[in-house]
Amino acid sequence: MELRSFHVISQQKGRSGKVRTGDIVLLQEDRTPRRIWKKARLEELKVGRDGATRTAVLRGANGNVLVRPIQLVIPLDVDHGGEDVEDP
């Protein structure tokens, strides 16, 4: 039981995983190498009946709209134009 709780806590700390509308993300594809995964902009998050985020609506580079499960959307670590940065 202690090992399980340690694993859950360590995963939560290590994952920045909160995605927001407007984020640039990678679209995970099982059959292609990571270096050629497509990028998209997150347009909308859809919440399931249980209150958890289940689906992401995305806009691809060529302008098409994609709907993917949130598990297949990988956030990129990019600066959001200073939104989260505090002035010293």
N, C-alpha and C positions, 0 to 999 in steps of 0.2 A: 504494500500500500504506500509506503514512504517513497519508494522508487517511482511509482506512478505519479504521485503529486509533485515530486522534484522535476520529472520530465515535463509535465504540463506547465509548471512555473517557468522553467528555463526556456521553453518554446515561446511563451508569451513575451519574455524580455527580449529575446533575440530577434523577433520579427517586428519589423516596422509596419507590416502589412496593412495598416489602415489606408484604404484608398479613398480619394475624394473626387467629386466631379471636377473635370478639367485635368486630371492627372494623365501623364503619358505612361502607358503600360505596354508590356510585352504579352503577346498571345501565345501561350504554351501550346505546342503541337508535338504529339508523340513521335511522329514519323520523321521529323526534321531535326537537325542539330540546332542547339540553342542560338548559335551565332547567326542563323538566318530566320529566326522567329520574327513575325510581323509586329510592328508597333501600331498603336492606336491611341486615341484620346477617349477618356471615360466621359460619357455624356450623362448617364443616369444609373443609379443603383436601385434595384428592385428588391423589396423585402418580402420574405415569405410569411405565412400565417403565424409562424412561431416568433416573429420579430427579428430573425436573423437575416442578414443580407445573403441572397441566393443567386442573383443574376445581375450581370452588368450589360448595359447597352453602350456600345462603343462606336466611334467613327474612325474608319480606316484611313490610310494615307490617300487613297483614291476617292474618298468621300462617301463610300458605301457604309451603311449601318449594319453592325454585327451585334448579335446577342450571344453571350457566352456565360457559362457558369462561373461564379466568382473564384472557384478553385483553379481555373485555368488562366486567370488574369494575374500577372506578376508586376507589381509596381516598380517603377524605376526610381532610383534616388537622384532626383533632380531638384534644383532650387525653384521655388514657386514665386520668384520675383520679390523675395523679401517678406512675404506674408507672415511667416513663422519666426522671423528674426527680430529680436528685441534690440532697440537702440541702447548703447551703453550710457 
